[in-house]
Amino acid sequence: MLSYLVPKNLNSNWNLGFIVGFVFVFQIMSGLMLTFYYIPGGMESFNSVIRVLTEVNMGWAVRYFHAQCVSFCFFFMFLHMLKGLWYSSKYLPWSWYSGMTIFVLSMAIAFLGYVLPNGQMSYWGATVITNLFYWIPDFVIVLLGGYSVSVPTLQRFYILHFILPFILLGVVVVHIYYLHRSSSTNPLSGVDSWYVSRFYPVIIFSDLKMLTMLFAALGVQLTYGIIPLFQGDVDNSIESNPLQTPLHIVPEWYLLTFYATLKLFPSKLAGLIAMAALLESLILIVESRAMSPIISCVHYHRIWTIISIPMIPALYILGCLGRLSLNDGLMFIGISAIFIILVSVTKLLDCARMRL
C-alpha cells in the first residue's frame, strides 16, 4: 500500500473513497458495541435502546454516533459516486460495478438497522417496504417470520444487520483490488498519467487531513445537531404502535430518491420496477464509454456532457419529493425528473461520446 503509485495531479476528490472506508469501519465498531445491549424482541427492542441512552456509560455517544454516522457515510458515498462519474471512472468499470454493489448493500444494511429500534417510523417504514413483495408471499413469510412486522422480523433483521457488513467488507476488498490493478484515474484522465508518486507520504497525509476534518464535523453534529436531516425523524422516538399509522411515512434521507420513485406509481409492483430501473440505469452508465465509437475532443477528460448534467438536480428533486405528500402537480414534476434521468443515461449510452 505504501509503495502504491498514484498520479501526482490528484485533488481532494480522491480522498472521498478513503473517508467512506473509514466511516464504514467506524460504523462496524460502534455497531459491535451496541450489540452487547440490544435485545431484538418487540417492546424490549425499544426499551434496550432507551437503556443504552440513559443507563450505559457514554452509551448515548455510541448510539448517536452509530445512528448519525450512517448519514455521513452515505453523504460521502454519494460524493464519491459523483467524483467517479465526473472524473472518467469508466476507465475502471469493475471498480464501478463493485462500488455499486457496495452502494446497494449499504442501503440494505442501513434499512435493516433503521428498523431495529422498533420506533413508530421504523415499524411503518418496514411495513411499507415489505408490502412491495407481497406478490411473492412465500418470500415475505420467510423474511418477516409471519405476515407482518413482529418479533421474528426484528430477530431476522438483527441477524442480517450483523452479518451483511462483514460481507460488505469482502466486496470492499474486491473494490480496492480492481482499483489497484488498474491504478487511479486523475483529473486529466489519460493525460499526464505517467507522472506518478507514491501513496506515502503525500496522499496518505492528505487523507488523514480529510479524516481529521470529518471527526471535527462529527463532533459538532453529535453535540449540536446542526444538520437536522442527519438526526432522523422524531416519530422514531415513539414506541411502535401497529394500530396507529403516522400521518406521513418518511424514510431516512439517503433512501428518499428511491422512495419517491416508488410513490409516483399507483401500483406497488410498477413502483418497484421503476425503482429497480432507476438503480440499473445508474449502474449501466459505466458502459457508455465502451459502446461509443469516437472520442469527444471537447470533453476529453470528462465523461459527462452538458446534456447529462441535469441528471443531478433531477435526482435531488426526487429526493425532495420523497419527503412530501404528493399531489397531481408534484407527481408531474417527479415523473418529469425520472424522464430527465432516463434521457441523460440514454445520451451517455449514445454512440457519440467516448470509446475505450
C-alpha contacts under 8 A as a table, 3 or more apart, distances in Angstrom:
res1	aa1	res2	aa2	distance
1	M	4	Y	5.09
1	M	199	F	7.07
2	L	198	R	6.84
2	L	199	F	5.45
2	L	200	Y	5.11
2	L	201	P	7.98
3	S	198	R	5.46
3	S	199	F	6.15
3	S	200	Y	6.91
4	Y	180	H	7.79
4	Y	198	R	5.60
4	Y	199	F	5.32
4	Y	200	Y	8.00
5	L	183	S	7.37
5	L	196	V	5.98
5	L	197	S	5.46
5	L	198	R	4.60
5	L	199	F	5.93
6	V	183	S	6.63
6	V	184	S	6.15
6	V	196	V	5.24
6	V	197	S	5.55
6	V	198	R	6.14
6	V	199	F	6.27
7	P	10	L	6.19
7	P	184	S	7.14
7	P	185	T	7.50
7	P	186	N	6.36
7	P	192	D	7.97
7	P	193	S	5.91
7	P	194	W	7.19
7	P	195	Y	5.80
7	P	196	V	4.20
7	P	197	S	6.20
8	K	195	Y	5.91
8	K	196	V	4.98
8	K	197	S	5.68
9	N	186	N	6.58
9	N	187	P	7.00
10	L	13	N	7.72
10	L	14	W	6.48
10	L	186	N	5.66
10	L	187	P	6.59
11	N	14	W	6.03
11	N	15	N	7.87
11	N	187	P	7.73
12	S	15	N	5.35
12	S	16	L	7.49
12	S	206	S	7.67
13	N	16	L	5.78
13	N	80	H	7.44
13	N	83	K	6.47
14	W	17	G	6.61
14	W	18	F	7.86
14	W	83	K	7.94
15	N	18	F	5.37
15	N	19	I	6.34
15	N	206	S	7.26
15	N	207	D	5.38
15	N	210	M	6.99
16	L	19	I	5.05
16	L	20	V	6.19
16	L	76	F	6.19
16	L	77	M	7.45
16	L	79	L	7.15
16	L	80	H	5.47
17	G	20	V	5.10
17	G	21	G	6.23
17	G	76	F	7.86
17	G	77	M	7.43
17	G	80	H	6.07
18	F	21	G	5.20
18	F	22	F	6.37
18	F	207	D	6.63
19	I	22	F	5.24
19	I	23	V	6.10
19	I	76	F	7.23
19	I	207	D	7.43
19	I	210	M	7.36
19	I	211	L	6.31
20	V	23	V	5.15
20	V	24	F	6.11
20	V	73	C	5.73
20	V	76	F	6.01
20	V	77	M	6.07
21	G	24	F	5.16
21	G	25	V	6.38
22	F	25	V	5.03
22	F	26	F	6.21
23	V	26	F	4.96
23	V	27	Q	6.20
23	V	69	C	7.18
23	V	70	V	7.97
23	V	72	F	7.66
23	V	73	C	5.82
24	F	27	Q	5.01
24	F	28	I	6.43
24	F	73	C	6.70
25	V	28	I	5.15
25	V	29	M	6.31
26	F	29	M	5.11
26	F	30	S	6.12
27	Q	30	S	5.27
27	Q	31	G	5.87
27	Q	66	H	5.86
27	Q	69	C	6.98
27	Q	70	V	7.15
28	I	31	G	5.01
28	I	32	L	6.10
28	I	165	P	7.18
29	M	32	L	5.20
29	M	33	M	6.50
30	S	33	M	5.10
30	S	34	L	6.41
30	S	62	V	6.04
30	S	63	R	7.61
30	S	65	F	7.44
30	S	66	H	5.82
31	G	34	L	5.08
31	G	35	T	6.32
31	G	66	H	6.55
32	L	35	T	5.18
32	L	36	F	7.27
33	M	36	F	5.93
33	M	37	Y	7.92
33	M	62	V	7.66
34	L	37	Y	5.62
34	L	38	Y	6.12
34	L	52	V	8.00
34	L	62	V	7.50
34	L	63	R	7.12
35	T	38	Y	5.25
37	Y	48	S	6.49
37	Y	49	V	7.90
37	Y	52	V	6.90
38	Y	45	S	6.57
38	Y	48	S	5.42
38	Y	49	V	6.59
39	I	44	E	6.01
39	I	45	S	5.18
39	I	48	S	6.10
40	P	44	E	6.86
40	P	45	S	5.08
40	P	116	L	7.21
40	P	151	V	7.20
40	P	154	L	5.61
40	P	155	Q	5.32
40	P	158	Y	6.74
41	G	44	E	5.36
41	G	45	S	5.29
41	G	151	V	4.87
41	G	152	P	7.56
41	G	154	L	6.37
41	G	155	Q	6.80
42	G	45	S	5.55
42	G	46	F	7.30
42	G	118	N	7.01
42	G	150	S	6.74
42	G	151	V	5.11
42	G	154	L	7.50
43	M	46	F	5.50
43	M	47	N	6.27
43	M	118	N	7.68
43	M	239	E	7.65
44	E	47	N	4.93
44	E	48	S	5.76
45	S	48	S	5.29
45	S	49	V	6.57
45	S	116	L	6.96
45	S	117	P	5.69
45	S	118	N	6.16
46	F	49	V	5.37
46	F	50	I	6.50
46	F	117	P	5.19
46	F	118	N	5.54
46	F	119	G	6.65
46	F	239	E	6.38
47	N	50	I	4.98
47	N	51	R	6.19
48	S	51	R	5.01
48	S	52	V	6.29
49	V	52	V	5.12
49	V	53	L	6.43
49	V	117	P	6.51
50	I	53	L	5.10
50	I	54	T	6.16
51	R	54	T	5.15
51	R	55	E	5.17
51	R	56	V	6.65
52	V	55	E	5.81
52	V	56	V	5.02
52	V	59	G	4.97
52	V	60	W	6.40
52	V	63	R	7.30
53	L	56	V	6.58
53	L	58	M	7.96
53	L	59	G	5.30
53	L	60	W	4.29
53	L	63	R	7.11
54	T	59	G	7.39
54	T	60	W	7.08
55	E	59	G	7.44
56	V	59	G	4.82
56	V	60	W	7.69
57	N	60	W	7.93
58	M	61	A	5.39
58	M	62	V	6.68
59	G	62	V	5.20
59	G	63	R	6.03
60	W	63	R	5.18
60	W	64	Y	5.95
61	A	64	Y	5.35
61	A	65	F	5.81
61	A	222	L	7.66
62	V	65	F	5.04
62	V	66	H	6.08
63	R	66	H	5.17
63	R	67	A	6.11
64	Y	67	A	4.91
64	Y	68	Q	5.83
64	Y	69	C	7.89
64	Y	222	L	6.83
65	F	68	Q	5.40
65	F	69	C	5.42
65	F	222	L	6.89
66	H	69	C	5.39
66	H	70	V	6.63
67	A	70	V	6.10
67	A	71	S	7.80
67	A	231	Q	7.75
68	Q	71	S	5.42
68	Q	72	F	6.95
68	Q	222	L	7.73
68	Q	230	F	5.83
68	Q	231	Q	6.13
69	C	72	F	5.02
69	C	73	C	6.14
69	C	218	L	7.46
70	V	73	C	4.82
70	V	74	F	6.28
70	V	110	A	7.39
71	S	74	F	5.23
71	S	75	F	5.98
71	S	230	F	5.69
71	S	254	Y	7.33
72	F	75	F	4.90
72	F	76	F	6.15
72	F	230	F	7.92
73	C	76	F	5.51
73	C	77	M	6.02
74	F	77	M	4.72
74	F	78	F	5.98
74	F	254	Y	6.64
75	F	78	F	5.35
75	F	79	L	6.46
75	F	254	Y	7.94
76	F	79	L	4.96
76	F	80	H	5.97
77	M	80	H	4.90
77	M	81	M	6.18
77	M	103	F	7.82
78	F	81	M	5.06
78	F	82	L	6.24
79	L	82	L	5.01
79	L	83	K	6.14
80	H	83	K	5.05
80	H	84	G	6.23
81	M	84	G	4.95
81	M	85	L	6.27
82	L	85	L	5.08
82	L	86	W	5.99
83	K	86	W	5.10
83	K	87	Y	5.71
84	G	87	Y	5.49
84	G	88	S	6.43
84	G	89	S	4.81
84	G	90	K	7.97
84	G	96	W	7.83
85	L	88	S	6.15
85	L	89	S	5.99
85	L	90	K	7.68
85	L	303	I	6.92
85	L	304	W	7.25
86	W	89	S	7.58
86	W	302	R	5.87
86	W	303	I	6.10
86	W	304	W	6.05
87	Y	185	T	7.36
87	Y	186	N	6.93
87	Y	187	P	5.92
87	Y	188	L	7.99
87	Y	189	S	7.09
87	Y	301	H	7.00
87	Y	302	R	5.66
87	Y	303	I	6.86
88	S	91	Y	6.20
88	S	185	T	7.04
88	S	189	S	6.27
88	S	301	H	6.69
88	S	302	R	5.74
88	S	303	I	5.35
89	S	92	L	5.33
89	S	93	P	7.02
89	S	96	W	7.16
89	S	185	T	6.71
89	S	286	V	7.60
90	K	93	P	5.30
90	K	96	W	7.59
90	K	286	V	5.22
90	K	287	E	7.38
90	K	289	R	6.48
90	K	303	I	7.83
91	Y	185	T	7.31
91	Y	356	L	7.83
92	L	95	S	5.33
92	L	96	W	6.45
92	L	178	Y	7.62
92	L	179	L	7.02
92	L	182	S	7.13
93	P	96	W	5.01
93	P	97	Y	6.29
93	P	286	V	6.13
93	P	287	E	7.62
94	W	97	Y	4.97
94	W	98	S	6.05
94	W	175	H	7.71
94	W	178	Y	6.40
95	S	98	S	5.22
95	S	99	G	5.86
95	S	175	H	5.35
95	S	176	I	7.57
95	S	178	Y	5.55
95	S	179	L	5.89
96	W	99	G	4.91
96	W	100	M	6.12
96	W	283	I	7.79
96	W	286	V	7.07
97	Y	100	M	5.18
97	Y	101	T	6.28
97	Y	283	I	6.90
98	S	101	T	4.96
98	S	102	I	6.29
98	S	171	V	6.68
98	S	172	V	7.66
98	S	174	V	7.09
98	S	175	H	5.37
99	G	102	I	4.97
99	G	103	F	6.27
99	G	172	V	7.77
99	G	175	H	6.34
100	M	103	F	4.80
100	M	104	V	6.22
100	M	283	I	6.56
101	T	104	V	5.23
101	T	105	L	6.14
101	T	171	V	7.60
102	I	105	L	5.20
102	I	106	S	5.91
102	I	168	L	6.43
102	I	171	V	6.64
102	I	172	V	7.03
103	F	106	S	5.06
103	F	107	M	6.30
104	V	107	M	5.23
104	V	108	A	6.37
105	L	108	A	5.03
105	L	109	I	6.11
105	L	164	L	7.62
105	L	168	L	6.83
106	S	109	I	5.07
106	S	110	A	6.00
106	S	165	P	8.00
106	S	168	L	7.76
107	M	110	A	5.07
107	M	111	F	6.08
107	M	255	L	7.48
108	A	111	F	5.18
108	A	112	L	6.24
109	I	112	L	5.16
109	I	113	G	6.19
109	I	160	L	7.78
109	I	161	H	5.63
109	I	164	L	6.68
109	I	165	P	7.14
110	A	113	G	5.11
110	A	114	Y	6.04
111	F	114	Y	4.96
111	F	115	V	6.48
112	L	115	V	5.38
112	L	116	L	6.66
112	L	157	F	5.65
112	L	158	Y	7.32
112	L	160	L	7.52
112	L	161	H	5.81
113	G	116	L	5.28
113	G	117	P	7.78
113	G	157	F	7.66
113	G	158	Y	7.50
113	G	161	H	6.15
114	Y	117	P	6.88
114	Y	122	S	6.03
115	V	118	N	5.80
115	V	119	G	7.56
115	V	122	S	4.54
115	V	123	Y	6.29
115	V	125	G	7.58
115	V	126	A	6.36
115	V	154	L	7.51
115	V	157	F	7.81
116	L	122	S	7.40
116	L	154	L	6.10
116	L	157	F	7.19
116	L	158	Y	6.75
117	P	122	S	7.13
118	N	122	S	5.66
118	N	123	Y	5.77
118	N	236	N	7.84
118	N	239	E	6.51
118	N	240	S	5.79
119	G	122	S	5.05
119	G	123	Y	6.08
119	G	235	D	7.18
119	G	236	N	4.38
119	G	237	S	6.00
119	G	238	I	5.44
119	G	239	E	4.60
119	G	240	S	4.66
120	Q	123	Y	5.38
120	Q	124	W	6.46
120	Q	235	D	5.80
120	Q	236	N	5.10
120	Q	237	S	7.36
120	Q	238	I	5.56
120	Q	239	E	5.48
120	Q	240	S	3.87
120	Q	241	N	6.27
120	Q	246	P	7.55
121	M	124	W	5.30
121	M	125	G	5.76
121	M	233	D	7.36
121	M	235	D	5.72
121	M	236	N	4.97
121	M	240	S	7.40
121	M	246	P	7.34
121	M	249	I	6.67
121	M	250	V	7.47
121	M	251	P	7.70
122	S	125	G	5.12
122	S	126	A	6.11
122	S	236	N	6.34
122	S	240	S	7.60
123	Y	126	A	5.29
123	Y	127	T	6.25
123	Y	149	V	7.06
123	Y	240	S	5.96
123	Y	241	N	7.97
123	Y	242	P	7.79
124	W	127	T	4.79
124	W	128	V	6.14
124	W	242	P	7.96
124	W	245	T	7.21
124	W	246	P	7.77
124	W	249	I	7.02
125	G	128	V	5.19
125	G	129	I	6.34
125	G	249	I	6.64
125	G	250	V	7.39
125	G	251	P	6.47
126	A	129	I	5.27
126	A	130	T	5.99
126	A	149	V	7.16
127	T	130	T	5.32
127	T	131	N	6.01
127	T	148	S	7.22
127	T	149	V	6.42
128	V	131	N	5.25
128	V	132	L	7.02
129	I	132	L	5.54
129	I	133	F	7.80
130	T	133	F	5.68
130	T	134	Y	7.25
130	T	140	V	7.07
131	N	134	Y	5.40
132	L	135	W	7.47
132	L	268	K	5.75
132	L	269	L	6.67
132	L	272	L	6.93
133	F	136	I	5.48
133	F	137	P	7.15
133	F	139	F	7.51
133	F	140	V	6.41
134	Y	137	P	5.09
134	Y	140	V	6.35
136	I	139	F	5.54
136	I	140	V	6.56
137	P	140	V	5.11
137	P	141	I	6.34
138	D	141	I	5.23
138	D	142	V	6.36
139	F	142	V	5.17
139	F	143	L	6.03
140	V	143	L	5.00
140	V	144	L	5.84
140	V	145	G	7.78
140	V	146	G	7.55
140	V	147	Y	7.08
141	I	144	L	5.33
141	I	145	G	5.19
141	I	146	G	4.82
141	I	147	Y	5.88
142	V	145	G	5.34
142	V	146	G	7.29
143	L	146	G	7.99
143	L	153	T	6.96
143	L	156	R	7.18
144	L	147	Y	6.72
144	L	148	S	6.45
144	L	149	V	6.04
144	L	150	S	7.35
144	L	152	P	6.50
144	L	153	T	4.39
144	L	156	R	7.29
145	G	148	S	7.98
145	G	150	S	7.81
145	G	152	P	5.16
145	G	153	T	5.65
145	G	156	R	7.77
146	G	149	V	7.54
146	G	150	S	7.66
146	G	152	P	7.55
146	G	153	T	7.78
149	V	152	P	7.87
149	V	153	T	5.55
149	V	154	L	7.64
150	S	153	T	5.20
150	S	154	L	6.58
151	V	154	L	5.25
151	V	155	Q	6.38
152	P	155	Q	5.03
152	P	156	R	6.16
153	T	156	R	5.17
153	T	157	F	6.05
154	L	157	F	5.05
154	L	158	Y	5.89
155	Q	158	Y	5.06
155	Q	159	I	6.34
156	R	159	I	5.25
156	R	160	L	6.29
157	F	160	L	5.07
157	F	161	H	5.84
158	Y	161	H	5.00
158	Y	162	F	6.18
159	I	162	F	5.19
159	I	163	I	6.23
160	L	163	I	5.15
160	L	164	L	5.75
161	H	164	L	5.77
161	H	165	P	7.06
162	F	165	P	6.50
162	F	166	F	7.81
163	I	166	F	5.76
163	I	167	I	6.74
164	L	167	I	4.97
164	L	168	L	6.06
165	P	168	L	4.81
165	P	169	L	6.23
166	F	169	L	4.94
166	F	170	G	6.69
167	I	170	G	5.24
167	I	171	V	6.66
168	L	171	V	4.99
168	L	172	V	6.19
169	L	172	V	4.93
169	L	173	V	6.35
170	G	173	V	5.10
170	G	174	V	6.46
171	V	174	V	5.00
171	V	175	H	6.10
172	V	175	H	4.84
172	V	176	I	6.19
173	V	176	I	5.17
173	V	177	Y	6.10
174	V	177	Y	4.95
174	V	178	Y	6.32
175	H	178	Y	5.45
175	H	179	L	6.31
176	I	179	L	4.95
176	I	180	H	6.11
177	Y	180	H	5.24
177	Y	181	R	6.00
178	Y	181	R	5.02
178	Y	182	S	6.58
179	L	182	S	5.72
179	L	183	S	5.65
179	L	184	S	6.33
180	H	183	S	4.73
180	H	184	S	7.07
185	T	189	S	6.00
185	T	190	G	7.71
185	T	193	S	7.92
186	N	189	S	5.29
186	N	190	G	7.72
186	N	193	S	7.30
187	P	301	H	6.91
188	L	191	V	5.26
188	L	192	D	6.98
188	L	193	S	7.85
188	L	301	H	5.13
189	S	192	D	7.94
189	S	193	S	7.23
189	S	300	Y	7.72
189	S	301	H	4.94
189	S	302	R	7.61
190	G	193	S	5.42
190	G	301	H	7.61
192	D	195	Y	5.70
193	S	196	V	6.99
198	R	201	P	7.17
198	R	202	V	7.60
198	R	203	I	7.76
199	F	202	V	6.53
199	F	203	I	5.19
199	F	204	I	6.15
200	Y	203	I	6.03
200	Y	204	I	5.55
200	Y	205	F	7.72
201	P	204	I	5.59
201	P	205	F	6.10
202	V	205	F	5.49
202	V	206	S	6.33
203	I	206	S	5.01
203	I	207	D	6.26
204	I	207	D	5.03
204	I	208	L	6.22
205	F	208	L	4.91
205	F	209	K	6.11
206	S	209	K	5.10
206	S	210	M	6.48
207	D	210	M	5.20
207	D	211	L	6.16
208	L	211	L	4.82
208	L	212	T	6.14
209	K	212	T	5.18
209	K	213	M	6.46
210	M	213	M	5.06
210	M	214	L	6.22
211	L	214	L	4.94
211	L	215	F	6.35
212	T	215	F	5.17
212	T	216	A	6.37
213	M	216	A	5.07
213	M	217	A	6.22
214	L	217	A	5.05
214	L	218	L	6.07
215	F	218	L	5.00
215	F	219	G	6.08
216	A	219	G	5.14
216	A	220	V	6.33
217	A	220	V	5.21
217	A	221	Q	6.12
218	L	221	Q	5.06
218	L	222	L	6.00
219	G	222	L	5.27
219	G	223	T	6.05
220	V	223	T	5.18
220	V	224	Y	5.76
220	V	225	G	7.02
220	V	226	I	7.33
221	Q	224	Y	5.43
221	Q	225	G	4.43
221	Q	226	I	5.62
221	Q	227	I	6.75
222	L	225	G	5.73
225	G	228	P	6.18
225	G	231	Q	7.03
227	I	230	F	5.71
227	I	231	Q	7.18
228	P	231	Q	5.28
228	P	232	G	7.48
229	L	232	G	6.41
229	L	253	W	6.88
230	F	253	W	7.70
232	G	236	N	7.61
232	G	252	E	6.43
233	D	236	N	5.71
233	D	237	S	7.86
233	D	250	V	7.83
233	D	252	E	7.74
234	V	237	S	5.59
234	V	238	I	7.77
235	D	238	I	5.54
236	N	239	E	7.21
241	N	244	Q	5.55
241	N	245	T	7.69
242	P	245	T	7.09
246	P	249	I	6.13
248	H	325	S	7.32
250	V	256	L	7.84
250	V	322	G	7.19
250	V	323	R	5.86
251	P	255	L	6.36
251	P	256	L	6.52
251	P	259	Y	7.72
252	E	255	L	5.71
252	E	256	L	6.71
253	W	256	L	5.16
253	W	319	G	7.39
254	Y	257	T	7.29
255	L	258	F	5.78
255	L	259	Y	6.10
255	L	319	G	7.87
256	L	259	Y	4.84
256	L	260	A	5.90
256	L	318	L	7.29
256	L	319	G	4.69
256	L	320	C	7.29
256	L	321	L	7.74
256	L	322	G	4.78
256	L	323	R	6.98
257	T	260	A	5.30
257	T	261	T	6.46
257	T	315	L	6.53
257	T	316	Y	7.41
257	T	318	L	4.99
257	T	319	G	4.07
257	T	320	C	7.68
257	T	321	L	7.87
257	T	322	G	6.29
258	F	261	T	5.02
258	F	262	L	6.28
258	F	275	M	5.76
258	F	318	L	7.85
258	F	319	G	7.69
258	F	322	G	7.96
259	Y	262	L	4.98
259	Y	263	K	6.33
259	Y	275	M	7.98
259	Y	322	G	5.78
260	A	263	K	5.05
260	A	264	L	6.27
260	A	318	L	5.80
260	A	319	G	6.58
260	A	321	L	5.86
260	A	322	G	4.19
260	A	323	R	7.94
260	A	334	G	7.74
261	T	264	L	5.39
261	T	265	F	7.36
261	T	271	G	6.41
261	T	274	A	6.64
261	T	275	M	5.77
261	T	318	L	7.12
261	T	322	G	7.97
261	T	334	G	7.65
261	T	338	I	7.85
262	L	265	F	6.19
262	L	268	K	7.24
262	L	270	A	7.96
262	L	271	G	4.20
262	L	272	L	6.12
262	L	274	A	7.10
262	L	275	M	6.18
263	K	266	P	7.24
263	K	271	G	6.71
263	K	322	G	7.80
264	L	271	G	7.01
264	L	331	M	5.98
264	L	334	G	6.92
264	L	335	I	7.05
265	F	268	K	7.18
265	F	270	A	6.23
265	F	271	G	5.15
266	P	270	A	7.45
266	P	271	G	7.39
267	S	270	A	5.13
267	S	271	G	6.19
268	K	271	G	5.07
268	K	272	L	6.13
269	L	272	L	5.02
269	L	273	I	6.18
270	A	273	I	5.11
270	A	274	A	6.12
271	G	274	A	5.04
271	G	275	M	6.05
272	L	275	M	5.06
272	L	276	A	6.17
273	I	276	A	5.08
273	I	277	A	6.04
274	A	277	A	4.95
274	A	278	L	6.13
275	M	278	L	5.17
275	M	279	L	6.38
276	A	279	L	5.16
276	A	280	E	6.03
277	A	280	E	4.95
277	A	281	S	6.02
278	L	281	S	5.20
278	L	282	L	6.53
278	L	338	I	7.92
278	L	342	L	7.78
279	L	282	L	5.25
279	L	283	I	6.40
280	E	283	I	4.99
280	E	284	L	6.16
281	S	284	L	5.15
281	S	285	I	6.39
281	S	342	L	7.24
281	S	345	V	6.54
282	L	285	I	5.46
282	L	345	V	7.54
283	I	286	V	6.71
284	L	287	E	5.49
284	L	288	S	7.50
285	I	288	S	5.72
285	I	345	V	6.31
285	I	348	L	6.72
285	I	349	L	6.89
286	V	289	R	6.68
287	E	290	A	5.38
287	E	291	M	6.41
287	E	349	L	6.94
288	S	291	M	5.29
288	S	292	S	6.42
288	S	348	L	5.48
288	S	349	L	4.11
288	S	350	D	6.83
288	S	351	C	7.85
288	S	353	R	7.60
288	S	354	M	7.48
288	S	355	R	7.92
289	R	292	S	5.47
289	R	303	I	7.95
289	R	349	L	7.47
289	R	353	R	6.90
289	R	354	M	4.93
289	R	355	R	4.66
289	R	356	L	6.20
290	A	354	M	7.49
290	A	355	R	5.17
290	A	356	L	5.48
291	M	349	L	6.85
291	M	350	D	7.58
291	M	351	C	6.23
291	M	354	M	7.96
291	M	355	R	6.50
292	S	295	I	7.86
292	S	349	L	7.55
292	S	350	D	6.80
292	S	351	C	4.27
292	S	352	A	5.91
292	S	353	R	5.61
292	S	354	M	5.16
292	S	355	R	4.62
292	S	356	L	7.92
293	P	351	C	6.09
293	P	352	A	6.79
293	P	353	R	7.44
293	P	354	M	6.64
293	P	355	R	5.45
294	I	351	C	7.77
294	I	352	A	6.39
294	I	353	R	6.26
294	I	354	M	5.33
294	I	355	R	5.70
295	I	300	Y	7.03
295	I	352	A	7.96
295	I	353	R	6.06
295	I	354	M	4.24
295	I	355	R	5.90
296	S	299	H	5.52
296	S	300	Y	5.60
296	S	352	A	7.84
296	S	353	R	5.78
296	S	354	M	5.89
297	C	300	Y	5.05
299	H	302	R	5.12
299	H	303	I	6.69
299	H	304	W	7.39
299	H	305	T	6.84
300	Y	303	I	7.39
302	R	305	T	7.51
303	I	353	R	7.99
303	I	354	M	7.53
304	W	308	S	6.10
304	W	309	I	6.87
304	W	348	L	7.53
305	T	308	S	5.48
305	T	309	I	6.59
306	I	309	I	5.48
306	I	310	P	7.93
307	I	310	P	6.79
307	I	344	S	6.55
307	I	347	K	7.57
308	S	311	M	5.80
308	S	344	S	4.62
308	S	345	V	7.19
308	S	347	K	7.12
308	S	348	L	7.03
309	I	312	I	6.21
309	I	344	S	7.78
310	P	313	P	5.59
310	P	314	A	6.21
310	P	340	I	7.25
310	P	341	I	7.71
310	P	344	S	7.57
311	M	314	A	5.04
311	M	315	L	6.22
311	M	340	I	6.42
311	M	341	I	4.99
311	M	344	S	6.20
312	I	315	L	5.18
312	I	316	Y	6.29
313	P	316	Y	4.82
313	P	317	I	6.03
314	A	317	I	5.07
314	A	318	L	6.34
314	A	337	A	4.79
314	A	338	I	7.13
314	A	340	I	6.77
314	A	341	I	6.56
315	L	318	L	5.12
315	L	319	G	6.33
315	L	337	A	7.11
315	L	338	I	7.95
315	L	341	I	7.48
316	Y	319	G	5.02
316	Y	320	C	6.33
317	I	320	C	5.07
317	I	321	L	6.22
317	I	334	G	7.29
317	I	337	A	7.02
318	L	321	L	5.07
318	L	322	G	6.33
318	L	334	G	6.01
318	L	337	A	6.81
318	L	338	I	7.90
319	G	322	G	5.19
319	G	323	R	7.30
320	C	323	R	5.74
320	C	324	L	7.16
321	L	324	L	5.19
321	L	325	S	7.78
321	L	326	L	7.38
321	L	330	L	7.32
321	L	334	G	7.11
326	L	329	G	7.85
326	L	330	L	5.56
326	L	331	M	6.13
327	N	330	L	5.36
327	N	331	M	6.05
328	D	331	M	5.09
328	D	332	F	6.24
329	G	332	F	5.17
329	G	333	I	6.40
330	L	333	I	4.98
330	L	334	G	6.11
331	M	334	G	5.01
331	M	335	I	6.11
332	F	335	I	5.24
332	F	336	S	6.08
333	I	336	S	5.07
333	I	337	A	6.17
334	G	337	A	5.00
334	G	338	I	6.34
335	I	338	I	5.07
335	I	339	F	6.17
336	S	339	F	4.94
336	S	340	I	6.17
337	A	340	I	5.07
337	A	341	I	6.30
338	I	341	I	5.11
338	I	342	L	6.26
339	F	342	L	5.17
339	F	343	V	6.10
340	I	343	V	5.10
340	I	344	S	6.05
341	I	344	S	5.09
341	I	345	V	6.21
342	L	345	V	5.13
342	L	346	T	6.05
343	V	346	T	4.95
343	V	347	K	6.12
344	S	347	K	5.11
344	S	348	L	6.23
345	V	348	L	4.98
345	V	349	L	6.19
346	T	349	L	4.98
346	T	350	D	6.11
347	K	350	D	4.79
348	L	353	R	7.04
349	L	353	R	7.94
350	D	353	R	6.59
351	C	354	M	7.85
